Amino acid sequence: MKFLGSGKVKDLYDLEDGTLLFKFSDRVSAYDVKFNENIPKKGEVLCKFAEFWFNELQTPNHFVNRKSDTEIIVKKMEMLPIECVVRGYFYGSLVNRWKNGEIELPPGTDTQLAAKLPEPIFDPTTKAEHDIPVTKQMAIDKKLVTEEEYNWLSKTSIEIYKQMVAVTDKAEFILADLKLEFGKSNDKIVLGDSIGPDEYRLWPKEAYQVGKTQEAYDKQLLRDWLTEHGYQKQFDDARAAGKNPIAPQIPSDLINKMTERYVTAYERLTDGSL
């Protein structure tokens, strides 16, 4: 087994038999800043959510099996250099990009915060330290994907989002948006990476209100705290000055709340327990 490297959350190992080992940690990052504190149970939740979604979805994927509470084995493949984001609600970075005229929305779209979009939209980004939204033409011009691949990714990503909405809806959650990654295996595009509360926004139906910041059962809980206390602006200002942002200490009550919500989301969606 050969260690390949560590991402924001996962450690990757090459098992040298055509498969990789993903080891999920309790690490957390937000706004591309890594924090010193861990979120207990987070790695286990992400690992078991990955297993759940890969088994639940009809799209071919790279999942082989789960090895432990925090490890899965996946098929090795060549990842596509594009992150496939699907948005079902007017929220997150979509709001400011629309206000700044960087993206157009269908006529008649309700632009109150957290309003449901008329139809889910495909809104991909580059894969880099700081992801940059790309249009279809930009993705083709930058040779991230071909036009045929882009069209397939758009159609398939929205289909996956709708499949997941059917599951979250039964559990009384709203799936606001979703980030997927794909790769190529034997010249076929296959769903890859992992799927869990670091890759989507999940809101409880009972607390949902248009025009308000939503209750988050995902990593957004940390983002909201950072924004509320001015840290997001500090991060942006530091980068603009050519400096590395400094992560603040996450309060213990927020850490406990994140653990509780990650676990609750998993148990309500899967009918399983941790």
C-alpha positions as CSV (number, residue, x, y, z in Angstrom):
1,M,0.0,0.0,0.0
2,K,1.5,3.3,-1.1
3,F,0.5,6.7,0.5
4,L,-0.4,9.1,-2.3
5,G,-1.3,12.2,-0.3
6,S,-3.8,14.0,1.9
7,G,-6.7,16.2,0.8
8,K,-8.8,18.5,2.9
9,V,-10.6,15.5,4.5
10,K,-9.4,12.2,2.9
11,D,-6.0,10.4,3.0
12,L,-5.4,8.5,-0.3
13,Y,-3.5,5.2,-0.6
14,D,-2.7,3.2,-3.8
15,L,-3.4,-0.5,-3.1
16,E,-1.4,-1.3,-6.3
17,D,-4.1,-3.6,-7.7
18,G,-6.1,-1.1,-9.6
19,T,-7.8,0.3,-6.6
20,L,-7.4,3.1,-4.1
21,L,-8.1,3.4,-0.4
22,F,-9.9,6.5,0.8
23,K,-9.4,7.1,4.6
24,F,-11.8,9.7,5.8
25,S,-10.7,11.9,8.7
26,D,-12.4,14.2,11.2
27,R,-10.6,17.2,9.6
28,V,-12.7,20.2,8.5
29,S,-12.1,23.1,6.1
30,A,-14.2,26.0,4.9
31,Y,-13.6,28.8,2.4
32,D,-10.4,26.8,1.5
33,V,-9.0,27.2,5.0
34,K,-8.0,24.2,7.0
35,F,-8.9,24.3,10.7
36,N,-6.9,22.8,13.6
37,E,-9.9,21.4,15.4
38,N,-11.5,18.1,14.4
39,I,-15.3,17.3,14.2
40,P,-15.8,14.0,16.0
41,K,-17.6,11.3,14.0
42,K,-17.3,13.4,10.8
43,G,-15.0,10.9,9.1
44,E,-17.3,8.0,9.9
45,V,-20.3,9.8,8.7
46,L,-18.6,10.8,5.4
47,C,-17.4,7.2,4.9
48,K,-20.8,5.6,5.5
49,F,-22.6,8.3,3.5
50,A,-20.3,7.5,0.5
51,E,-21.2,3.8,0.8
52,F,-24.9,4.6,1.1
53,W,-25.1,7.0,-1.9
54,F,-22.9,4.9,-4.2
55,N,-25.1,1.9,-3.5
56,E,-28.3,3.9,-3.8
57,L,-27.7,5.7,-7.1
58,Q,-28.2,4.1,-10.5
59,T,-25.2,5.8,-12.1
60,P,-22.1,3.6,-12.6
61,N,-19.5,4.6,-10.0
62,H,-16.0,3.6,-8.7
63,F,-17.1,2.3,-5.3
64,V,-15.9,-1.3,-4.5
65,N,-16.6,-1.8,-0.8
66,R,-16.3,-0.3,2.7
67,K,-13.3,-1.6,4.5
68,S,-13.9,0.0,8.0
69,D,-15.9,2.7,9.7
70,T,-13.7,5.3,8.0
71,E,-12.3,3.6,4.9
72,I,-13.6,2.7,1.5
73,I,-12.0,1.0,-1.5
74,V,-12.6,2.5,-5.0
75,K,-11.5,1.7,-8.5
76,K,-8.6,3.8,-9.8
77,M,-9.5,6.1,-12.7
78,E,-8.5,9.3,-14.4
79,M,-10.6,12.1,-12.8
80,L,-12.0,14.8,-15.0
81,P,-10.8,18.4,-14.2
82,I,-14.3,19.8,-13.5
83,E,-16.6,19.8,-10.5
84,C,-20.2,19.2,-11.4
85,V,-22.4,21.5,-9.3
86,V,-26.2,21.2,-9.4
87,R,-28.2,24.0,-7.8
88,G,-31.9,23.5,-6.8
89,Y,-32.3,26.6,-4.7
90,F,-31.2,30.3,-4.8
91,Y,-28.5,30.2,-2.2
92,G,-24.8,30.3,-1.5
93,S,-22.4,31.8,-4.1
94,L,-25.2,31.8,-6.7
95,V,-26.8,34.8,-5.0
96,N,-23.8,37.1,-5.3
97,R,-22.9,35.9,-8.7
98,W,-26.4,36.7,-9.9
99,K,-26.3,40.1,-8.2
100,N,-23.0,40.9,-9.9
101,G,-24.4,39.9,-13.3
102,E,-22.0,36.9,-13.6
103,I,-24.8,34.4,-14.2
104,E,-28.3,34.5,-15.7
105,L,-31.3,32.7,-14.3
106,P,-34.4,31.6,-16.1
107,P,-37.1,34.3,-16.5
108,G,-39.5,34.3,-13.5
109,T,-37.0,32.9,-11.1
110,D,-37.8,33.8,-7.5
111,T,-34.7,35.6,-6.2
112,Q,-35.6,35.6,-2.5
113,L,-32.8,33.9,-0.5
114,A,-33.3,30.1,-0.4
115,A,-36.2,30.1,-2.9
116,K,-36.6,27.0,-5.0
117,L,-35.4,27.4,-8.6
118,P,-37.9,26.5,-11.4
119,E,-35.6,23.7,-12.4
120,P,-32.2,22.5,-11.1
121,I,-29.3,24.1,-13.0
122,F,-25.9,22.7,-13.9
123,D,-23.3,25.2,-12.6
124,P,-19.8,23.6,-12.9
125,T,-16.5,24.9,-11.6
126,T,-12.8,24.2,-12.2
127,K,-11.0,21.9,-9.8
128,A,-8.4,24.0,-8.1
129,E,-7.5,25.4,-4.7
130,H,-10.1,28.1,-5.3
131,D,-12.8,26.8,-7.6
132,I,-13.9,29.1,-10.4
133,P,-17.3,28.8,-12.1
134,V,-17.2,28.0,-15.8
135,T,-19.7,28.2,-18.6
136,K,-20.1,25.5,-21.2
137,Q,-18.0,27.4,-23.7
138,M,-15.3,28.1,-21.1
139,A,-15.1,24.4,-20.2
140,I,-14.7,23.5,-23.8
141,D,-12.2,26.3,-24.6
142,K,-10.1,25.4,-21.6
143,K,-10.2,21.7,-22.7
144,L,-11.5,20.6,-19.4
145,V,-14.0,18.4,-21.3
146,T,-15.4,18.0,-24.8
147,E,-18.8,19.4,-25.8
148,E,-20.2,15.8,-25.8
149,E,-18.7,15.1,-22.3
150,Y,-20.1,18.4,-21.0
151,N,-23.6,17.7,-22.2
152,W,-23.4,14.2,-20.7
153,L,-22.2,15.5,-17.4
154,S,-24.9,18.2,-17.2
155,K,-27.7,15.7,-18.0
156,T,-26.3,13.0,-15.6
157,S,-25.5,15.4,-12.7
158,I,-29.1,16.8,-12.8
159,E,-30.5,13.2,-12.9
160,I,-28.4,12.2,-9.9
161,Y,-29.6,15.3,-8.0
162,K,-33.2,14.4,-8.7
163,Q,-32.6,10.8,-7.5
164,M,-31.0,12.1,-4.3
165,V,-33.9,14.6,-3.8
166,A,-36.3,11.7,-3.9
167,V,-34.4,10.1,-1.0
168,T,-33.9,13.2,1.1
169,D,-37.5,14.3,0.6
170,K,-38.7,11.1,2.3
171,A,-36.4,11.8,5.2
172,E,-38.0,15.3,5.5
173,F,-34.9,17.1,4.2
174,I,-34.4,19.5,1.4
175,L,-31.3,18.9,-0.8
176,A,-30.4,22.5,-1.8
177,D,-27.4,21.8,-4.0
178,L,-24.9,19.1,-4.8
179,K,-21.2,18.8,-6.0
180,L,-20.2,15.7,-7.9
181,E,-17.0,14.5,-9.5
182,F,-16.5,12.1,-12.4
183,G,-13.6,10.2,-13.9
184,K,-12.8,7.9,-16.8
185,S,-12.5,4.2,-16.5
186,N,-11.9,2.2,-19.8
187,D,-12.9,5.3,-21.7
188,K,-16.3,5.5,-19.9
189,I,-17.3,8.3,-17.6
190,V,-18.0,7.0,-14.1
191,L,-19.1,8.8,-10.9
192,G,-16.3,9.2,-8.5
193,D,-14.8,10.8,-5.4
194,S,-17.4,10.7,-2.5
195,I,-20.8,12.0,-1.7
196,G,-21.8,13.4,1.7
197,P,-22.5,16.5,3.7
198,D,-19.2,18.1,2.6
199,E,-20.6,17.9,-1.0
200,Y,-24.1,19.2,-0.5
201,R,-26.4,21.5,1.5
202,L,-29.1,19.7,3.4
203,W,-31.9,21.6,5.2
204,P,-34.6,20.2,7.5
205,K,-38.1,20.8,6.0
206,E,-39.6,21.8,9.4
207,A,-37.3,24.8,9.7
208,Y,-37.3,25.9,6.0
209,Q,-38.3,29.5,5.3
210,V,-37.8,31.5,2.1
211,G,-35.9,34.7,2.7
212,K,-33.9,33.3,5.7
213,T,-30.5,31.7,6.3
214,Q,-31.3,28.0,6.5
215,E,-30.6,25.5,9.3
216,A,-27.7,23.5,8.0
217,Y,-27.1,19.8,8.4
218,D,-23.8,20.0,6.5
219,K,-20.6,22.0,6.5
220,Q,-22.5,25.2,5.8
221,L,-23.0,25.5,9.6
222,L,-19.3,26.3,9.9
223,R,-19.4,28.7,6.9
224,D,-22.3,30.6,8.4
225,W,-20.5,31.0,11.7
226,L,-17.3,32.3,9.9
227,T,-19.3,34.8,7.8
228,E,-21.3,36.0,10.8
229,H,-18.2,36.7,12.8
230,G,-16.3,38.4,9.9
231,Y,-13.8,35.7,9.3
232,Q,-14.7,35.1,5.7
233,K,-13.9,38.8,5.0
234,Q,-10.6,38.4,6.9
235,F,-9.7,35.4,4.7
236,D,-10.5,37.3,1.5
237,D,-8.5,40.4,2.7
238,A,-5.5,38.2,3.6
239,R,-5.5,36.5,0.2
240,A,-5.8,39.9,-1.5
241,A,-2.7,41.0,0.4
242,G,-0.8,37.9,-0.7
243,K,-1.0,36.3,2.8
244,N,-2.3,32.9,3.9
245,P,-5.5,33.2,5.9
246,I,-5.2,32.2,9.6
247,A,-7.9,29.8,10.8
248,P,-9.7,30.9,14.0
249,Q,-10.5,28.4,16.8
250,I,-13.9,26.7,16.3
251,P,-16.0,27.0,19.5
252,S,-16.7,23.7,21.3
253,D,-20.4,24.2,21.1
254,L,-20.2,24.6,17.4
255,I,-18.1,21.5,17.1
256,N,-20.7,19.5,19.1
257,K,-23.5,20.9,17.0
258,M,-21.8,19.9,13.8
259,T,-21.2,16.3,15.1
260,E,-24.8,16.1,16.2
261,R,-26.2,17.3,12.9
262,Y,-23.9,15.1,10.7
263,V,-25.0,12.1,12.7
264,T,-28.7,13.0,12.7
265,A,-28.6,13.6,8.9
266,Y,-27.0,10.2,8.4
267,E,-29.4,8.3,10.6
268,R,-32.6,10.0,9.2
269,L,-31.5,9.5,5.6
270,T,-30.3,6.0,5.8
271,D,-32.4,4.5,8.7
272,G,-29.0,3.4,10.0
273,S,-27.2,4.2,13.3
274,L,-23.6,5.1,14.2
